[in-house]
Amino acid sequence: VLGLLVWTLIAGTEYFLYPAFGWVMFVAVFYWVLTVFFLIIYMTMTYTRIPQVPWTTVGLCFNGSAFILYLIAAIVDASSVTKELDSHNYNSWAASSFFAFVVTTCYAGNAYFSFISWRSRTLQ
């Protein structure tokens, strides 16, 4: 839900005039789609039917890459928000920057728990 907020707040503006917001949109939409995809896989328990895939490693890689790229996107988003660009887009861009950092924190926590899970699986 928070990732959805990031890209909808930017998509409602003229973000295409500023390349930095294009990068933020790419990261936000890409990881939102992948998160929904993994959510469906876990809710339908499809992962139990594909035991060949190391799901703990996949989760660690996904959450770790999401954390790193979302952190970069959040920093780019925050540094691109200025009052001079366009005043009617300022509030949406500032809110998207805030939520990008919240999503980054969520992915960081998830990456930590994925690492703990991955580490316990490799030690067995």
Buried (B, 14 or more C-beta within 10 A) or exposed (E): EBBBBBBBBBBEBEBEEBEBBBBBBEBBBBBBEBBEEBEEBEEEEEBEEEEEEEBBBBBBBBBBBBBBBBBBBBBBBBEBBEEEBBEEBBEBBBBBBBBBBBBBBBBBEBBBEBBEBBEEEEEE
